[in-house]
Amino acid sequence: MPFVNVRTVKGLLTDQQRNELQERISQVMLEVEGKGNPDFAKYIMVLIEEHDPAAWNVHLNTLTPQAVDQLAASL
């Protein structure tokens, strides 16, 4: 039973992007681990955890909400 956990910074994904990410990850797991068997889909779990920017440290710098906003705007 595959369990995929994605951790990301809160505020970067829209609801639509989050749903698309879950669907695409599930599809890859179905194709690879489930060998394309559609019955395998019921066992696939995908969890997307979104954490506050202050919980992240990148290159010795704690992310700020402003840095996340700038990153999101550049995507």
Backbone hydrogen bonds in HBPLUS format (Angstrom, degrees):
<---DONOR---> <-ACCEPTOR-->    atom                        ^
c    i                          cat <-CA-CA->   ^        H-A-AA   ^      H-
h    n   atom  resd res      DA  || num        DHA   H-A  angle D-A-AA Bond
n    s   type  num  typ     dist DA aas  dist angle  dist       angle   num
A0045-MET N   A0002-PRO O   3.04 MM  43  6.26 155.0  2.11 149.8 157.5     1
A0004-VAL N   A0045-MET O   2.89 MM  41  6.27 165.0  1.92 155.2 159.1     2
A0047-LEU N   A0004-VAL O   2.85 MM  43  6.23 166.6  1.86 168.0 172.7     3
A0006-VAL N   A0047-LEU O   2.83 MM  41  6.20 168.1  1.84 166.8 170.9     4
A0049-GLU N   A0006-VAL O   2.73 MM  43  6.08 164.9  1.76 170.3 174.4     5
A0008-THR N   A0049-GLU O   2.93 MM  41  6.31 156.2  1.99 165.0 172.9     6
A0051-HIS N   A0008-THR O   2.98 MM  43  6.40 162.0  2.02 163.8 165.0     7
A0012-LEU N   A0009-VAL O   3.40 MM   3  6.18 157.7  2.46 141.6 140.2     8
A0010-LYS N   A0051-HIS O   2.72 MM  41  4.97 168.5  1.73 139.3 136.5     9
A0018-ARG N   A0014-THR O   2.90 MM   4  6.13 161.3  1.94 155.5 160.6    10
A0019-ASN N   A0015-ASP O   2.96 MM   4  6.18 164.1  1.99 151.1 155.0    11
A0020-GLU N   A0016-GLN O   2.93 MM   4  6.14 159.7  1.98 148.1 154.1    12
A0021-LEU N   A0017-GLN O   2.86 MM   4  6.03 159.4  1.91 149.4 155.0    13
A0022-GLN N   A0018-ARG O   3.01 MM   4  6.27 161.2  2.05 150.6 155.2    14
A0023-GLU N   A0019-ASN O   2.95 MM   4  6.17 162.2  1.98 150.5 155.5    15
A0024-ARG N   A0020-GLU O   2.86 MM   4  6.03 164.2  1.89 154.3 158.5    16
A0025-ILE N   A0021-LEU O   2.96 MM   4  6.03 162.5  1.99 149.9 154.8    17
A0026-SER N   A0022-GLN O   2.99 MM   4  6.06 161.1  2.03 144.7 150.6    18
A0027-GLN N   A0023-GLU O   2.93 MM   4  6.16 151.7  2.01 143.8 151.6    19
A0028-VAL N   A0024-ARG O   3.03 MM   4  6.29 156.7  2.08 147.1 152.4    20
A0029-MET N   A0025-ILE O   2.98 MM   4  6.26 164.0  2.01 155.1 159.4    21
A0030-LEU N   A0026-SER O   2.89 MM   4  6.11 153.2  1.96 147.7 155.5    22
A0031-GLU N   A0027-GLN O   2.93 MM   4  6.16 159.0  1.98 148.6 153.9    23
A0032-VAL N   A0028-VAL O   2.84 MM   4  5.98 167.7  1.86 157.3 160.6    24
A0033-GLU N   A0029-MET O   2.91 MM   4  5.34 124.0  2.23 127.4 142.1    25
A0034-GLY N   A0029-MET O   3.07 MM   5  6.47 154.5  2.13 151.1 156.9    26
A0036-GLY N   A0030-LEU O   2.92 MM   6  5.55 164.3  1.94 141.7 141.3    27
A0037-ASN N   A0034-GLY O   2.98 MM   3  5.57 169.8  1.99 124.6 126.9    28
A0040-PHE N   A0037-ASN O   2.94 MM   3  5.64 157.1  1.99 122.2 129.0    29
A0041-ALA N   A0038-PRO O   3.23 MM   3  5.64 155.4  2.30 109.6 116.0    30
A0043-TYR N   A0040-PHE O   2.98 MM   3  5.70 165.9  2.00 124.8 129.5    31
A0044-ILE N   A0041-ALA O   3.19 MM   3  5.45 161.9  2.23 111.7 117.0    32
A0055-ALA N   A0052-ASP O   2.93 MM   3  5.57 158.2  1.98 120.9 127.8    33
A0056-TRP N   A0053-PRO O   2.94 MM   3  5.50 166.5  1.96 121.3 125.8    34
A0063-LEU N   A0056-TRP O   3.20 MM   7  5.88 157.4  2.26 137.3 142.5    35
A0058-VAL N   A0061-ASN O   2.75 MM   3  5.20 158.6  1.80 154.3 148.9    36
A0061-ASN N   A0058-VAL O   2.96 MM   3  5.20 150.3  2.05 108.0 117.6    37
A0067-ALA N   A0064-THR O   3.07 MM   3  5.15 117.0  2.48  98.5 113.4    38
A0068-VAL N   A0064-THR O   3.08 MM   4  6.43 155.9  2.14 154.2 160.8    39
A0069-ASP N   A0065-PRO O   2.93 MM   4  6.17 156.8  1.98 145.9 152.4    40
A0070-GLN N   A0066-GLN O   2.94 MM   4  6.21 158.0  1.99 149.3 154.9    41
A0071-LEU N   A0067-ALA O   2.95 MM   4  6.15 156.9  2.01 143.9 150.5    42
A0072-ALA N   A0068-VAL O   2.80 MM   4  6.01 166.3  1.82 156.3 159.8    43
A0073-ALA N   A0069-ASP O   2.93 MM   4  6.09 152.8  2.01 145.1 152.6    44
A0074-SER N   A0070-GLN O   3.12 MM   4  6.29 134.9  2.33 138.9 149.9    45
A0074-SER N   A0071-LEU O   3.09 MM   3  5.18 131.7  2.34  97.2 110.3    46
A0075-LEU N   A0072-ALA O   3.31 MM   3  5.39 153.2  2.39 100.2 107.9    47
